[in-house]
Amino acid sequence: MNFLVVDDDQTFRMATCFLIGEAGHTAEGAAAGAPALAALKEETFDAVLLDLNLGRENGLDLLVAIQKLYPQIPVVICTAQGSVKSAVEAMRRGAVDFLEKPFEREQFLTVLARLQRLGQLNRQIEQLAQQVNENKTQSLEPIFDFTAPAMRDVMDLLLRAAKTPASIMILGETGVGKSVAARAVHDQSHLAEKPFVTVSCPSLSRELLESELFGHVKGAFTGAIKDHWGKVRAADGGTLFLDEIGDLPMEIQPKLLRLLQEREYERLGENITRSATLRIIAATNRDLKKRVAEGAFREDLYFRLNVITVEMPPLRSRDGDLLRLAGHYAQFFARQCGRCASGLSPGAVACLQAYAWPGNLRELRNVMERAVILARGEELVPEDFPAELRLPPTAAPVVAEPIPSGALVSLEALEEAHLRNVLAQTPNLSQAAAILGIDQATLYRKRKKLGLE
């Protein structure tokens, strides 16, 4: 924790900061109200220790000012012997505890322990409030209720691993639901009541990502105007989810390995070693074995993360789930938007089944939200979908003229002719992709590029 000690007695102020440091925390001192309020504005503090007698200033007035500007920061009052009445008045005005000066070391450590428990409780309340807000705006994904055998096997393995402290690696294309699966693992684990904290590895520069993970101290780099506690501390005791870990910069990887192996880390610009007990769940759409071979990902970190690994199949290979998931999203968005359109017409079903879904669940969710908003009737029809999902009008198959063997033509022309012939002679994209030896998303992109839709 980070404390602000406000006392005009320099000896007492320094001694208190020393005790706080011995207990494994950090502290900063202020001799009067103005510098104390300035420090609170510039830096994040977890608690304030405030002397009621600040020379010409009244500590009660400063207490009221702190409560008004920073109501989330607990204040402990320090008062001289015989001033218990003033301490009671301070408690009435919002102080959480008081210490009678001079105090014993054991008394002081007891108050620190209370403040730690209070801080943990406040963080849990904030996290619960955030989860409630998220649930109001997002649907609960039907993550445990799949019909596709491949998906059932993945979720069964994740649920069995959830009860253990083992690190978990979730592989899969963008949009398949890796973050939802990670949240589900946390919710089904022994850490369900603890924090679940997400870090998106490709979203920040190396320096900012390191600060986001481990925190930094004031002046550690340009723009570090105050101390910052990172996501590792926020996730302490719970789960840290590292999204797209395949993009984690090489310079940060040794520090993450140390956290995994020794449960230790240091804030950027600080030499104090801190401990954290948490579970790591990582996700990526990259081939980490290939990244290791290329020298872009540490082999020891890969093996340390690769305790339990699952690969979530793309939506195009889960025919049994597609329509059920589409219906789930349609019903959810109909309730959320106050619309009556939650069913699927035969034409809409045909559109959904013929599309390759390169964006997977994320794309399906967006498509269904759009369709529900634009729908005019009780059933969704093809006209409610984006143009790329609508089936083209039925027409006679166009078979390309065969290109003689050895003809002086480009590879692109050969590919286009072959694609035309295969597509013309197969009833759907699934069979065409199987014959061509590529996945449906790749075939979809090739069709779009060559104008064969």
N, C-alpha and C positions, 0 to 999 in steps of 0.2 A: 504494500500500500504506500501511497505518497501523502505525507502529512505537511500541513502548514502550521508552524508554531508561532503564535503571536504573543509576545511578552516583551516589556520594555527592559527587563532585567537580562542583560547579555549573558551573564554566567548561567542563569537558570535556562535561558533559551538554548545555549550551546549544549548544556548537559542533557536537556530533553532530546535534542536532535541526535546526540550521541547514543542515548538509550534506544531510540527508534532505529538507528542504524544497526545497533547490536542485535536487535530483534529481527533483522533481515528486511527492514523496510527503508524507505527514503524520506528525507525531511528537509524543509527549507524554513528559515526563520524570518520574522518580520517584527520590527520594534514598535510599530504603531499602526493605526487604522488605515491610513492612506497607502503605505507600501503593502499592507496585507490585501487590500482590495485590488491593488494593481497586480499583485502576484496571482490572485484568483482569476483575474481576467486573462492573464497571459498563459497560465499553466493549468493543467488538470490535477486537482487534488482529491483524494478519497476522504479526507477528514481534516478538521481544524481543531487545534488545541488553543484555546483562547483564555488569557488572563483577564479577570474582571477589572483589575487595577492597572491601567495603562498610563500612569502619570496623570496628566491633565485630562485624558480621555476616559470616558466611561465604557467599560467593556460591554455593558448591556446594550448601549447604542450601536456598537459595532456588530454585536450578535444580531440585532434586528436588521441591520443593513445586509449582513451575509444571508440571513434567512430570506430576505426579499429578493436578492439578486441570484442566489444559488441555493434554492430550497432543497435540492437533492443532496447537498453536502452536509454530513452530520458534524455538529460542533460539540466539543467537550470543554466544559468550563474548568479553569484552574483558579482556585480561590484560597486566600490565606486563612489560617486558623481563626475561628471566631466569626467567619463570614458565611456561615451555612445558610442564613436567611437570604443572602444575596444569591447563593447557589440555587436555592429553591425557586427564587424569582426567575433566574435564568432558565431553569428547567420548564417553568410555566411558559416562557417565551419561545421555547422550541429547542433548547439544548438537549442532547440525548444522554449526557452523563456529566459527572463532575469529579474532580480530584482536589483534595484538600492539601495545600502546600504547607510544609514540605512533605512529599509522599515517599513511600517505600517503593523499591524497584518492583516487588511482587504486585503491589497495588496497580502500578502503572501497566505492567504486562497483562493484568486481568482486564483493564480497560481496553487495551489494544486488541485482546482476543474478542471482546464484545463488538468492537468496531469491525473486525474482520467478518464476524458472523452477520452483522448488519449489512455490510457491503455485499456479501454473497447473496443474502436474501433480496436486496434491491436489484442485483443483476438478474436473479431468477424472475423477479416480477417484470422487469423490462423485457426479458426474453419471452415470457408468456404473453405479454401484451403484444409484442411483435408477431408472435405466431397467430394470435387471435386476429390481428389485422390482416395478415397474409391469408388466413382461411376465409376471411370475408370477401376477398377479391379473387381468389383462385379456387379451382375445384380440387377436391381430393381425388388424386389420380387412382384408378382402380388397379393398383400395382400388384395386388395379390390374387387377382381373379382373372387368370388367363387360360385360354383353351389350347393354345399352341403348345405341343409337347416341349419344344426347345425352351420356351419361356417359363413353363412350369418347372423344368429342371433347374433353370437359373435361380428362380425365386426360392426353390426348395433348398438349394445350396446356401444362398444368402441368409435364409432364416436359421439354418443350422449353425452358420458361422456367427450370427448376430449375438449369441449368448456368450461368446468367448471374447478375450481381449485382442485377438489376432488382427493384424492389418489386413485390409481388403482392397483389392484392385478391381475396378469395374471398367471393362473395355466396351467399345461400341461406337458406332457412327454418331455424328452430331444429331441430337434430337430424339434419341431412342429412349430417354428417360433415366440416364445415369444418376443425375442429382436426386430424382425422385426415389430411386432405389436406395441411394445412400441414406436419405432421410428415413426410409422405411426400415433399414437395418438398425439405425439409431433408435427408432421408436420401439423396436422389438427387442432391444438389448437391455442389459442390466444398467445401462447409462441413460435410459429413457428420460429420467427426471433431471439430467444434467444438461449443460449447454450443447447445442449443435451449431457449429460455426463454419461458414463457407469462405474459402479464399479462391478467387479465380486467377489462376497462375498467369495467363497471357494478357491480363487486363492492364498491367502497370509496367513501368520501367523496372530494371533490375533493382535500383536503389530504393524506389518506392515500394516494390514488392517485398523486399527484405524488411523494410520498416513496417509494412502491413502485417507481415508474419510475426516478427520478433519484437517490434517496437523500437523506439529510439529515444535518445536523450536530447535535451535542448542543445542546439549547435552542432549536432552530428553531421549535418549536411546543409547545403543552402536551402532555406525555407523551413528548417526545423526550428521553429520559434518557441516550442514548448515540448516538454516530455510527452511521450506517447506510448501507451501500452498496446502491444500488438494482439493479433488474433490468437496466438498461442496461449497467452494469459487468459483471454476471454473464454477459450475452450478448455481450460484446465479442469480436469475431473470429468470431462465429457468427450465429445467427438469433434475432430478437426477434419473437415472435408476439403481436399485439395482438388479442385476441378481443373481438368486439362493439365495434369502434372507433366505430360510429355513436353510442354513448353516452358518448364521451370528452368531459369537460367543456370548455367553450369556453376557460376560462382556461389549460388545459394544452396546447391545440392549437398555439399559437405556439412553445412549447418543443419539441414533437415535430417541427414543421416545421424548426426550426433544426437538430435532430439529423439529420434527413433530408438537408438541403441542405449544412450545414457540418460535419457529424459532430462537433458540439460540444454540451456541456451543462454545467449547474452543479447541484450538490446544493442542496437546499432549505436556506436560511440560510447559504450560503457564496458567496463571490465568486470562487472559483478556477475558471477555465474548464478543463474536461477534454475529452479527445477519445475517441471510440469509433467503431470501424469494425465495422459490423454490417449485416445485411440485415433489412429489415422485411417481414413478411407480416401482412396485416390481414384480418380477417373481420367480417362484419356481416349481420344479417337485416333491416336497415333500408334504406330507399331513400335513399341518400346525396345524390342529386340533389335530392330533395325537401327533405332536411335543409339543404342549401346554400341553396335558395330561401327556406326559412323563417328563415335566419340562424342556425341551430343548428350549422352545420359550416362551417369556413373553406373557401372555394373554392380558394385556393392549395394548401392541404393536400390537398384532394380530388384535384386534378390531379397533385400530387406522388406520391400513393399509387397513382393510377390508371394505372400504367404497363402492367401486365399484369392484366387483370380476367377472371375466369371466374364463371359462375353455376352452382352445383350444383343439378341438378333434384331436385324432391322425389320421395320414394319412390313416391307414387301414380302418377307419370308414367313409371315404370320397371318395367313389368310383367315384362319379361324377367329382371330382377334379383331380384324379390321372393322367389320360392320358393328360388332358389339361396342367397340370403343367409340366409333362414330355416333352410335345411338346414345351412349353415355354422355358425350360432350354436347350433343344436341339438346338433351333433356336439361343438362346443367345450365347451358347458356339461355335456354328458353325461360327457366325459372329466374335466372339472374337479370335478364332483360325484360321480363314481363311479357314475353311473346308466347303464342300458342303453337308455333311450328316446332315440333320435336320428332316428327316421324320422317321416314325416308320413302320417297316414291320409287317405283321400279327403275325409272331413268336415273335417279340419283344413285341408287345402289350400283347400277352398271358403270356409272362414272367413277365411283369410288374404287370399284374392283379393277377397272382398266388402268388406273393411274399407278405410277411406280413409286410415289412417295419418297423422293430423295431427301426430304426434310424430316421424315419419320413422324413420331408422335407430336412433335412441336408443330410441324406443318399441318397435321390433321386437326389439331386443336384450333389453330388459327383459321383454317378453312371452315370448320364447323361453326365457329363464332361468327364469321362473316356471313355464312349462309343463313343462320338463324336471324341475324339482324336484318338482312335484305328480303327474307321470305315474305310472301304475300298471303300464303295459305297455311293450312295446318300441316302440310307435308312439304319437305324440301324437294325441289326439282332441279334439274341440271342448270337452269338459268340462274339459280342462286349461287352457283359455284364460280370460282375464277375461270377465265377463258381456257387455261391450260388443262383444266379437269374435264371440260365438256367434250363428249365424244363427237368426232367428226361425222358428218352425214354419211349414210351408207352409200358406197360407190363401188363400182367394179374394180377389182384389184388391178393395180398397174404393175405389170411385170417388166422389168428393165430388159432392154435388148442385151443378149449375152455378149460379153467382150471376148474376142478371140484370144486364145492362149498366146502369150508373147507379144501382145499388142503394146505399142508405145504409148501407154496412158499412165496417169499418176496413181499412186496408192489410194488417194482419196476417192478417185473415180471408181476404182475397183471395189472399195469398201461400200460406196453408195449403191452400186449396182447389186452387190451381194445382199446388203441390208434390204433393199427393195424386194428382191426375190424371196427372201426368207419371211419378211413381214407379210407379203402378199399370200403366202402359202400356209400361214399358221393362224389359228383362230384368236390368239391373244398374245400379249407381251410376254407372259410367263414362259410359254413354249418357245417363242422366238429367242428369248434370252438364253434358254437352256441349249438350244441348237447352236447359237453363236458362241456359247461358252463365256458369257458375261452376265453381270447381274442386271436386274431390271432398271435400276437407277442409271447405270451407264448407258443402257440401250435408250432410255428416255432422253438422255442428254444428246446422244448421237442423232436421234430422230429430229430433235428440236434444232440442232446445229445445221442439219442437212435439209431442213424444211420438209420432212417426211410425215408430219403429223396430219 
